Amino acid sequence: MYEVELKGYATDEIFERVREKFEFMRKEIHEDIYYQHPCRDFSKTDEALRIRIKRFNGHFEAFLTYKGPKIDPRSKTRLEIEVEIEDVDKYSQLLEALGFKEILTVVKTREKYYVDKGVTITLDEVEGLGKFIEIETLVKEKDEIPGAVERLENILKELGVERFERRSYLELLLEASQISQRT
């Protein structure tokens, strides 16, 4: 399976259009703890390893997720392997014992909306970055990716999204912190 995902910069108006047009699913708080591999630089290989802690409606879920390199020039499409975990502290200890280093935690508030046939939109408010909109779907085969990207991009453009972003929130936050350290 491939996660086909597009992200764009959002405004209050875009948030309102989504809220009016699509079916609200739930509001979540995400805490994403990112790790660096001990032997290869994920920033150079375009990979990511994280523990996501998700809270919603008094519920708690946690996942260990590996994201492979982006495979499409227009979207954030990549192989994603996700495993549900119960004990975040034990998994953190395991990763650190294997030489992985925690690099940054990304915190966001996410509103999730159902579009249709496996397509969801999320409205994200990311601490330190601002408002974003993401749209995603899953496809089984690589040759389905271009059509899925086109469809998702058209939905975002209809909502008024003008600027798209392929970099992850982690990349954007790391870049912002480097800029602030230089000034």
C-alpha positions as CSV (number, residue, x, y, z in Angstrom):
1,M,0.0,0.0,0.0
2,Y,1.1,3.5,-0.7
3,E,-0.1,6.6,1.2
4,V,-0.8,9.3,-1.4
5,E,-0.7,12.6,0.5
6,L,-0.7,16.3,-0.4
7,K,-0.2,19.2,2.0
8,G,-0.8,22.9,1.5
9,Y,-0.7,26.0,3.5
10,A,-4.1,27.0,4.9
11,T,-6.0,30.0,6.0
12,D,-9.0,30.5,8.3
13,E,-11.2,30.6,5.2
14,I,-9.9,27.3,3.9
15,F,-10.6,25.7,7.3
16,E,-14.2,27.1,7.2
17,R,-14.8,25.7,3.7
18,V,-13.7,22.2,4.8
19,R,-15.9,22.4,7.9
20,E,-18.9,23.4,5.8
21,K,-18.4,21.0,3.0
22,F,-17.2,17.7,4.5
23,E,-18.3,15.3,7.3
24,F,-16.4,15.9,10.5
25,M,-14.9,12.7,12.0
26,R,-13.0,13.8,15.1
27,K,-10.5,16.1,16.6
28,E,-7.1,14.7,17.7
29,I,-4.0,15.9,19.4
30,H,-0.8,14.4,18.0
31,E,2.6,14.2,19.6
32,D,5.1,12.9,17.0
33,I,8.5,11.9,18.4
34,Y,11.1,11.6,15.6
35,Y,14.2,9.6,15.8
36,Q,17.5,9.6,13.8
37,H,19.1,6.3,12.7
38,P,22.5,5.5,14.2
39,C,24.1,4.6,10.9
40,R,22.4,6.6,8.2
41,D,21.1,10.2,8.0
42,F,17.3,10.2,7.4
43,S,17.5,13.8,6.3
44,K,19.7,12.6,3.4
45,T,17.7,9.4,2.6
46,D,14.3,11.1,2.9
47,E,13.1,8.6,5.5
48,A,11.5,9.0,8.9
49,L,11.0,7.0,12.0
50,R,8.6,8.2,14.7
51,I,6.4,7.3,17.6
52,R,3.0,9.0,17.3
53,I,0.9,9.5,20.3
54,K,-2.7,10.2,19.4
55,R,-5.4,11.5,21.8
56,F,-9.0,11.9,20.9
57,N,-12.4,11.7,22.8
58,G,-10.6,10.5,26.0
59,H,-8.9,7.7,23.9
60,F,-5.2,7.1,23.5
61,E,-3.4,5.3,20.7
62,A,0.3,5.1,19.8
63,F,2.1,3.9,16.7
64,L,5.7,3.2,15.6
65,T,5.9,4.4,12.0
66,Y,8.5,4.1,9.3
67,K,8.2,6.4,6.3
68,G,10.2,5.6,3.2
69,P,11.6,8.1,0.7
70,K,9.0,10.2,-1.3
71,I,8.4,8.5,-4.6
72,D,6.4,11.1,-6.5
73,P,7.7,14.6,-7.5
74,R,4.4,16.4,-6.7
75,S,3.2,14.8,-3.5
76,K,4.4,13.3,-0.2
77,T,3.6,9.8,-1.5
78,R,5.8,7.1,0.2
79,L,5.8,3.6,1.6
80,E,4.5,3.7,5.2
81,I,4.8,0.9,7.7
82,E,2.9,1.4,10.9
83,V,2.7,-0.8,14.0
84,E,0.4,-0.1,16.9
85,I,2.2,0.0,20.2
86,E,1.0,0.0,23.8
87,D,3.9,1.2,25.9
88,V,5.5,4.3,24.4
89,D,8.2,4.5,27.1
90,K,9.4,0.9,26.4
91,Y,9.6,1.5,22.7
92,S,11.5,4.8,23.3
93,Q,14.0,2.8,25.5
94,L,14.3,0.1,22.9
95,L,15.1,2.6,20.1
96,E,17.6,4.4,22.2
97,A,19.2,1.1,23.3
98,L,19.7,0.4,19.5
99,G,21.4,3.7,19.0
100,F,18.5,5.8,17.7
101,K,18.5,9.4,18.9
102,E,15.4,11.5,19.5
103,I,15.6,14.6,17.4
104,L,12.4,16.6,17.8
105,T,8.8,16.3,18.9
106,V,6.1,17.8,16.6
107,V,2.8,18.7,18.3
108,K,-0.3,19.5,16.4
109,T,-4.1,19.7,16.8
110,R,-5.8,17.9,13.9
111,E,-9.4,17.9,12.7
112,K,-10.2,15.0,10.5
113,Y,-12.9,15.0,7.8
114,Y,-14.3,12.4,5.5
115,V,-14.4,13.3,1.8
116,D,-15.4,10.1,0.0
117,K,-14.2,6.6,-1.0
118,G,-11.1,6.4,1.3
119,V,-10.2,10.1,1.0
120,T,-9.7,12.2,4.1
121,I,-8.8,15.8,4.8
122,T,-7.1,17.0,7.9
123,L,-6.9,20.5,9.2
124,D,-3.7,20.9,11.2
125,E,-2.5,23.6,13.6
126,V,1.1,22.8,14.2
127,E,2.9,24.4,17.1
128,G,5.6,26.7,15.8
129,L,4.4,26.5,12.2
130,G,0.7,27.5,11.8
131,K,-2.2,26.2,9.8
132,F,-2.0,23.4,7.1
133,I,-4.4,21.2,5.2
134,E,-3.6,17.6,4.2
135,I,-5.5,15.3,2.0
136,E,-4.7,11.6,1.6
137,T,-5.8,8.3,0.2
138,L,-4.3,4.8,-0.1
139,V,-3.5,3.0,-3.4
140,K,-2.4,-0.6,-3.9
141,E,-0.2,-0.2,-7.0
142,K,2.4,2.4,-8.0
143,D,0.8,3.1,-11.3
144,E,-2.3,4.4,-9.5
145,I,-0.3,7.2,-7.8
146,P,-0.4,9.9,-10.6
147,G,-4.2,9.7,-10.9
148,A,-4.7,9.9,-7.2
149,V,-2.3,12.9,-6.9
150,E,-4.3,14.7,-9.6
151,R,-7.6,14.0,-7.9
152,L,-6.4,15.1,-4.5
153,E,-4.7,18.2,-5.9
154,N,-7.9,19.3,-7.7
155,I,-9.9,19.0,-4.4
156,L,-7.4,21.2,-2.6
157,K,-7.4,23.8,-5.4
158,E,-11.2,23.9,-5.3
159,L,-10.9,24.7,-1.6
160,G,-8.6,27.6,-2.3
161,V,-5.2,26.1,-1.6
162,E,-2.6,28.0,-3.6
163,R,0.7,26.9,-2.0
164,F,1.6,23.3,-1.6
165,E,4.4,21.8,0.6
166,R,6.2,18.5,0.2
167,R,8.4,18.9,3.3
168,S,7.3,17.3,6.5
169,Y,6.4,19.2,9.6
170,L,9.7,17.9,11.1
171,E,11.7,19.3,8.1
172,L,9.9,22.7,8.4
173,L,10.5,22.9,12.2
174,L,14.2,21.9,11.8
175,E,14.6,24.5,9.1
176,A,12.9,27.2,11.2
177,S,15.1,26.4,14.2
178,Q,18.3,26.7,12.1
179,I,17.1,30.1,10.7
180,S,16.4,31.4,14.2
181,Q,19.8,30.2,15.5
182,R,21.5,32.1,12.8
183,T,19.7,35.4,13.6
